[in-house]
Amino acid sequence: MSAIRIVLYIVFMIVCVSLTFIVLLQEGKSAGLGAISGMADTYWGKNKGRSMEGKLQKITVALCVLFMVLALVLNIKAI
């Protein structure tokens, strides 16, 4: 096994653990039912990208993309 492959496996494991941790930190989507009664126009609803939940969502997307790229790269037999 080459050194690059070992490093990629270590990074892959760190991404897996981080992705699991970030997903568990997020709130459930059942809180979105307040839109029926007109509660969707709150401060946190308008500025969701700047809130902690918005940041967690962006980190989740980035980690998911990194996870998929690393999974594909590690599956290649040439490395």
C-alpha distances in whole Angstrom, upper triangle without the diagonal:
4,7,8,7,7,10,11,11,13,15,16,17,19,21,21,23,25,26,27,29,31,32,33,35,37,40,41,43,46,47,48,51,53,53,56,58,58,56,53,55,54,52,49,49,50,47,44,42,43,43,40,40,39,37,35,35,34,31,30,30,28,25,26,25,22,21,21,20,16,17,17,14,12,13,13,11,11,9
4,5,5,7,9,10,11,13,15,15,17,19,20,21,23,25,26,27,29,30,32,34,35,37,40,41,43,46,47,48,51,53,53,56,58,57,55,52,54,53,51,48,48,49,46,43,41,42,42,39,39,38,36,34,34,33,30,29,29,27,24,25,24,21,20,21,19,16,17,17,14,12,14,13,12,11,8
4,5,5,6,9,10,11,12,14,16,17,18,20,22,23,24,26,27,28,30,32,33,35,39,40,42,45,46,47,50,52,52,55,57,56,54,51,52,51,49,46,46,47,44,41,39,39,40,37,37,36,33,32,33,31,28,28,28,25,23,24,23,20,19,21,18,15,17,18,14,13,16,15,14,13,10
4,5,5,6,9,10,10,12,14,15,16,18,20,21,22,24,26,26,28,30,31,33,37,38,39,43,44,44,47,49,49,52,54,53,51,48,49,48,46,43,44,44,41,39,36,37,37,35,34,34,31,29,30,28,25,25,25,22,20,21,20,16,17,18,15,12,14,15,11,10,13,13,13,12,8
4,5,5,6,9,10,10,12,14,15,16,18,20,21,22,24,25,27,29,30,32,35,36,38,41,42,42,46,48,48,50,53,52,50,47,48,48,46,43,43,44,41,38,36,37,37,34,34,33,31,29,29,27,25,24,24,21,19,20,19,16,15,16,14,10,12,12,9,7,10,10,10,10,7
4,5,5,6,9,10,11,13,14,15,17,18,20,21,23,24,26,27,29,31,34,36,37,41,42,42,46,47,48,51,53,52,50,47,49,48,46,42,43,44,41,38,36,37,36,34,33,33,30,28,29,28,24,24,25,22,19,20,20,17,16,17,16,12,13,15,12,10,13,14,14,14,10
4,5,5,6,8,10,11,12,14,16,16,18,20,21,22,24,26,27,29,33,34,36,39,40,41,44,46,46,49,51,50,47,45,46,45,43,40,40,41,38,36,33,34,34,31,31,30,27,26,27,25,22,22,22,19,17,19,18,14,14,16,14,11,13,15,12,11,14,15,16,15,12
4,5,5,6,9,10,10,12,14,15,16,18,20,21,22,24,26,27,31,32,33,37,38,38,41,43,43,46,48,47,45,42,44,43,41,38,38,39,36,33,31,32,32,29,29,28,26,24,24,23,20,19,19,17,14,15,15,11,11,13,11,7,9,11,9,7,11,12,13,14,10
4,5,5,6,9,10,10,12,14,15,17,18,20,21,23,24,26,30,31,32,36,37,37,41,43,43,46,48,47,45,42,44,43,42,38,38,39,37,34,32,33,32,30,29,29,26,24,24,23,20,20,20,18,15,16,16,13,11,13,12,8,9,12,10,8,11,13,14,15,12
4,5,5,6,9,10,11,12,14,16,17,18,20,22,23,25,29,30,32,35,36,37,40,42,43,45,47,47,44,42,43,42,40,37,37,38,36,33,31,31,31,28,28,28,25,23,24,23,19,19,20,18,15,16,17,13,12,15,14,11,12,15,13,11,15,16,18,18,15
4,5,5,6,9,10,10,12,14,15,16,18,20,21,23,26,28,30,33,34,34,38,39,40,43,45,44,41,39,40,39,37,34,34,35,33,30,27,28,28,25,25,25,22,20,21,19,16,16,17,14,11,13,13,10,9,12,12,8,11,14,12,11,14,16,18,19,15
4,5,5,6,9,10,10,12,14,15,16,18,20,21,25,26,28,31,32,33,36,38,38,41,43,42,40,37,39,38,37,33,34,35,32,29,27,28,28,25,24,24,22,19,20,19,16,15,15,13,10,11,12,8,7,10,10,6,8,11,10,9,12,14,16,18,15
4,5,5,6,9,10,11,12,14,15,17,19,21,24,25,27,30,31,32,35,37,38,41,43,42,40,38,39,38,37,33,34,35,33,30,28,29,28,25,24,24,22,19,20,20,16,15,17,15,12,13,14,11,9,12,13,10,11,14,14,12,14,17,19,20,18
4,5,5,6,8,10,11,12,14,16,17,19,22,24,26,29,30,31,34,36,37,40,41,41,38,36,37,36,34,31,32,33,30,27,25,26,25,22,22,22,19,17,18,18,14,14,15,14,10,12,14,11,10,13,14,11,13,16,16,14,17,20,22,23,20
4,6,5,6,8,10,10,12,14,15,17,20,22,24,27,28,28,32,33,34,37,39,38,35,33,35,33,32,28,29,30,28,24,23,23,23,20,19,19,17,14,15,14,11,10,12,10,7,9,10,8,6,10,11,9,11,14,14,13,16,19,21,22,20
4,5,5,6,9,10,11,12,14,16,19,20,22,25,27,28,31,33,33,36,38,38,35,33,35,34,33,29,29,31,29,25,24,25,24,21,20,20,18,15,16,16,13,11,13,12,8,9,12,10,7,10,12,10,10,14,15,14,16,19,21,23,21
4,5,5,6,9,10,11,13,15,18,20,22,25,26,27,30,32,33,36,38,37,35,33,35,33,32,28,29,31,28,25,24,25,23,20,19,20,18,15,16,17,13,12,15,14,10,12,14,13,11,14,16,14,14,18,18,17,19,22,24,26,23
4,5,5,6,9,10,11,13,16,18,21,24,24,25,29,30,31,34,36,35,32,30,32,30,29,25,26,28,25,22,20,21,20,16,16,17,14,11,13,13,10,9,12,11,8,10,13,11,10,14,15,14,15,18,19,18,21,23,26,27,25
4,5,5,6,9,10,11,15,16,18,21,22,23,26,28,29,31,33,33,30,28,30,29,28,24,24,26,24,20,19,20,19,16,15,15,13,10,11,12,9,6,9,9,6,7,11,10,9,12,14,13,14,17,18,18,20,23,25,27,25
4,6,5,6,9,10,14,15,17,20,21,22,25,27,28,31,33,33,30,28,30,29,28,25,25,27,25,22,21,22,20,17,15,17,15,12,13,14,12,9,12,13,10,10,14,13,11,14,17,16,16,19,21,20,21,24,27,29,27
4,6,5,6,9,12,14,17,20,20,22,25,27,28,31,32,32,29,27,29,28,27,23,24,26,24,20,20,20,18,15,14,16,14,10,12,14,11,10,13,14,11,13,16,15,14,17,19,18,19,22,23,22,24,27,30,32,29
4,5,5,7,10,13,15,18,18,20,23,24,25,28,30,29,26,24,26,24,23,20,20,22,20,17,16,17,15,11,10,12,10,7,9,10,8,7,10,11,9,11,14,14,13,16,18,18,19,22,23,23,25,28,31,32,30
4,5,5,9,10,12,15,16,17,20,22,23,26,28,27,25,23,25,24,23,19,20,22,20,17,17,18,16,13,11,12,12,8,9,11,10,7,10,12,10,10,14,15,14,16,19,19,19,22,23,23,25,28,31,32,30
4,6,8,9,13,15,16,18,20,22,24,26,28,28,25,23,26,24,24,20,21,23,22,18,19,19,17,14,12,14,14,10,11,14,13,11,14,16,14,14,18,18,17,19,22,22,21,25,26,26,27,30,33,35,33
4,7,10,13,15,15,17,20,21,23,25,26,26,23,22,24,22,21,17,18,21,19,16,16,16,14,10,9,12,11,8,10,13,11,10,14,16,14,15,19,19,18,21,23,23,24,27,28,28,29,32,35,37,35
4,7,9,12,12,13,16,18,19,22,23,23,20,18,20,19,18,15,15,18,16,13,14,15,12,9,7,10,10,7,8,11,11,10,13,15,14,15,18,19,18,21,23,24,24,27,28,28,30,33,36,37,35
4,7,9,8,10,13,14,16,19,20,20,17,16,18,17,17,13,14,17,16,13,14,15,12,10,8,11,12,10,10,14,14,13,15,18,18,18,21,22,22,23,26,27,27,29,32,32,33,36,39,41,39
4,5,6,9,11,13,15,17,18,19,16,15,18,18,18,15,14,18,18,14,17,18,15,14,11,13,15,13,12,16,16,14,16,19,19,18,21,23,22,24,27,28,27,30,32,32,33,36,39,41,39
4,5,6,8,11,12,14,16,16,14,13,16,16,17,14,13,16,17,13,16,18,15,15,11,13,16,14,12,16,17,15,16,20,20,19,22,24,23,24,27,28,28,30,33,33,33,36,40,42,40
4,5,6,9,11,12,14,15,13,13,16,16,18,15,14,18,19,16,19,20,18,17,14,16,19,17,16,19,21,19,20,23,23,22,25,28,27,27,31,32,31,33,36,36,37,40,43,45,44
4,5,7,9,11,12,13,10,10,13,13,15,12,11,15,16,13,17,18,15,15,12,14,17,16,15,19,20,19,20,24,24,23,26,28,28,29,32,33,33,35,37,38,39,41,45,47,45
4,5,6,9,10,11,9,8,11,12,14,12,9,13,15,12,15,17,15,16,13,14,17,17,15,18,20,19,20,23,24,23,26,28,28,29,31,33,33,34,37,38,38,41,45,46,45
4,5,6,8,9,9,9,12,13,16,14,12,16,18,16,19,21,19,20,17,18,21,20,19,22,24,22,23,27,27,26,29,31,31,31,34,36,36,37,40,41,41,44,47,49,48
4,5,6,7,5,6,10,10,13,12,10,14,16,15,19,20,18,19,17,18,21,21,20,23,25,24,25,28,29,28,31,33,33,34,37,38,38,40,42,43,44,46,50,52,50
4,5,5,5,5,8,10,13,13,10,12,15,14,18,20,18,20,17,18,22,21,20,22,25,24,24,28,29,28,30,33,33,33,36,38,38,39,42,43,43,46,49,51,50
4,6,7,8,11,13,17,16,14,16,19,18,22,23,22,24,21,21,25,25,23,26,29,27,27,31,32,31,33,36,36,36,39,41,40,42,44,45,46,48,52,53,52
4,6,8,10,12,16,16,14,16,19,19,22,24,22,24,22,23,26,26,25,28,30,29,30,33,34,33,35,38,38,39,41,43,43,44,47,48,48,51,55,56,55
4,6,7,9,13,13,11,13,16,17,20,21,20,22,20,21,24,25,23,26,29,28,28,32,33,32,34,37,37,38,40,42,42,44,46,48,48,50,54,56,54
4,6,6,10,10,9,11,14,14,18,19,17,19,17,18,22,22,21,24,26,26,26,29,31,31,32,35,35,36,39,40,41,42,45,46,46,49,52,54,52
4,6,9,9,6,8,11,11,15,16,15,17,15,15,19,20,18,21,23,23,23,26,28,28,29,32,32,33,35,37,38,39,41,43,43,46,49,51,49
4,7,8,6,6,10,11,14,15,15,18,16,16,19,21,20,21,24,25,25,27,29,29,31,33,34,35,37,39,40,41,43,44,45,48,51,52,51
4,5,5,6,9,10,13,14,12,15,14,15,18,19,19,21,23,24,25,27,29,29,31,33,34,35,37,39,39,41,43,44,45,48,51,52,51
4,5,5,6,8,11,11,10,13,13,13,16,18,18,19,22,23,23,25,27,28,30,32,33,34,36,37,39,40,42,43,45,47,50,51,49
4,6,5,6,9,9,7,10,9,10,13,14,14,16,18,19,20,22,24,25,26,28,29,31,33,34,35,37,38,40,41,43,47,48,46
4,6,5,9,10,9,12,10,10,14,15,14,16,19,19,19,22,24,24,26,28,29,30,32,34,34,36,38,39,40,43,46,47,46
4,6,8,9,10,13,12,11,14,16,15,16,19,20,20,22,25,25,26,28,30,31,32,34,35,37,38,40,41,43,47,48,46
4,5,6,7,10,10,8,11,14,13,14,17,18,18,20,22,23,24,26,28,29,30,32,34,35,36,38,40,41,45,46,44
4,5,5,8,7,5,9,10,10,11,14,15,15,17,19,20,21,23,25,26,27,29,30,32,33,35,36,38,42,43,41
4,6,8,8,4,7,9,9,8,12,13,13,15,17,18,19,21,23,24,25,27,28,30,31,33,34,36,40,40,38
4,7,8,6,7,10,11,10,13,15,16,16,19,20,21,23,24,26,27,29,30,32,33,34,36,38,42,42,40
4,5,5,6,9,10,11,13,14,16,17,19,20,22,23,24,26,28,29,30,32,33,35,36,39,42,43,40
4,5,5,6,9,10,11,12,14,15,16,18,20,21,22,24,26,27,28,30,31,32,34,36,40,41,38
4,5,5,6,9,10,10,12,14,15,16,19,20,21,23,24,25,26,29,30,31,33,35,38,39,37
4,5,5,6,9,10,11,13,14,15,17,19,20,21,23,24,26,27,29,30,32,34,37,38,36
4,5,5,6,9,10,11,12,14,16,17,18,20,21,22,24,26,27,28,30,32,36,36,34
4,5,5,6,9,10,10,12,14,15,16,18,20,21,22,24,25,26,28,30,34,35,32
4,5,5,6,9,10,11,13,14,15,17,19,20,21,23,24,26,27,29,33,34,32
4,5,5,6,9,10,11,12,14,16,17,18,20,22,23,24,26,28,31,32,30
4,5,5,6,9,10,10,12,14,15,16,18,20,21,22,24,26,29,30,28
4,5,5,6,9,10,10,12,14,15,16,18,20,21,22,25,28,29,27
4,5,5,6,9,10,11,12,14,15,17,18,20,21,23,27,28,26
4,5,5,6,9,10,11,12,14,16,17,18,20,22,25,26,24
4,5,5,6,9,10,10,12,14,15,16,18,20,23,24,22
4,5,5,6,9,10,10,12,14,15,16,19,22,24,22
4,5,5,6,9,10,11,12,14,15,17,21,22,20
4,5,5,6,8,10,10,12,14,16,19,20,18
4,6,5,6,9,10,10,12,15,18,19,17
4,5,5,6,9,10,11,13,16,18,17
4,5,5,6,9,10,11,15,15,14
4,5,5,6,8,10,13,14,12
4,6,5,6,9,12,14,13
4,6,5,7,10,12,11
4,5,5,9,9,8
4,5,8,9,8
4,6,9,9
4,6,6
4,6
4
